[in-house]
Amino acid sequence: MLNIYHNPRCKKSRAGLQYLLDKGLDPNIIDYLKNPLSEAELKHLLMKLHLTAFEMVRTQEAIYKSDFKGLKLTEDEWIKIIVENPKLLKRPIVETKLKAVWGDPAELIEKVL
């Protein structure tokens, strides 16, 4: 199993996908903006990443700055916010059966291959 949580409009996400393709791999591409993760799926992915929900929030997004910046929220609250606003999730994320990594820069993907 090799998944990439991907936003085709994002330069860094495209670089992560190209990194996998250049290695001759054929990942399952998950457009998480069109098919958002459930809370359970996000929790499982965060467990594989060994990161908190907030560590995977794109703090440069306008919605973060306008609605969430400076708030002290619980892990479950951040998970719910990411699920409701998938654009906030950092990308790309590459997932194998046992591990996952945020692929920025793309060379970090090597950690799960």
N, C-alpha and C positions, 0 to 999 in steps of 0.2 A: 504494500500500500504506500502510495506517495501522492499526497494532496498538496496543492498550493492554493491558498486563499488569496485571491487575485482581484485587482481592480485594473481592467485593461486601460483605463485613462491615466493611470499613475506611472510615471517614468521609473520609479524604484521597483514597482511591482512588475513592470515589463522586463526590467533588468533581471529580476529574480527568476522569472519564467525562462528567459533566454539562457540564463546560467544552467538551468536544468536541461534544457533542450540541447545546449552545446555539449553536455556530458552524455548525450545519447539517451536521456531518460524521457519517459512519456508520463508526466504527472496527470492526475485527475485535477482539472482546473475548476475551482469553485469560485464563482463570481458572487462573493458574499454580500454585495450590495443588492443584487437581484434576488438572491436566496439567502436571507439573513440567518445567522446562527440562532438557535434557541438558547435559553439560559443554560440548560444542561450541557449543550454542545460547547458553549463558550467556557463554562467551568472546566470541562474535560480538557479542552485545548489549553487553557491557562495552566492546568496541572502539568501538562506535558512541557509547556514552555518554562515552568518554574518561575513564573512572574505573576504579579498581582494584576488585577483588572486595570488599575490606574496606570501601571507601568506600560500598558499597551494602548493608552489613550493618546490620540494625536492632539496635543495641546495647542497646535498652531491653527486648528480648524476654527472657523468663525463661530460655530455653534458652541464649541467649548468655551471660547472667550466670552461670549455673550450670556451663556446660560449656566456654566458649571465652574468657571475659574474661581479658585479660592474656596470652594465648598469643601467641607470635611465630611466625606461620605464613607459608608461602610463598603466592604468588598461586594456584598450583594447589591447594594444600590448602584455601584459603578457597573456591575454586570448588567443590570437592568437597563441602565442608560446606554451602554454600548449596543445591546440587543435592539433597543428602540431607535438608536442612531448609529447604524453600522459604519457610517463614514468616519466615525471616531476611532475605529480599530486600525492600529498600525498594520502596514502591509509591506511586502508579502509575508505570509506565514507559510512555512513548509512543514508538513507533518508526515511522519512515518507512523508505523504501528505503535511504537513505544515513546517516540520523542517528537518535539517540534522546536522550531527556531524562527525568530523574526529575522528575515533575510535582508537586512539593511546594514551594511552593504551586502551585495549578493554573495560575496565570498563566505559569509557566515553560514550559508546553507550547507557548506561542506561538513559542518558539525553533526548533521543528521544523516549524511549519506554513507 
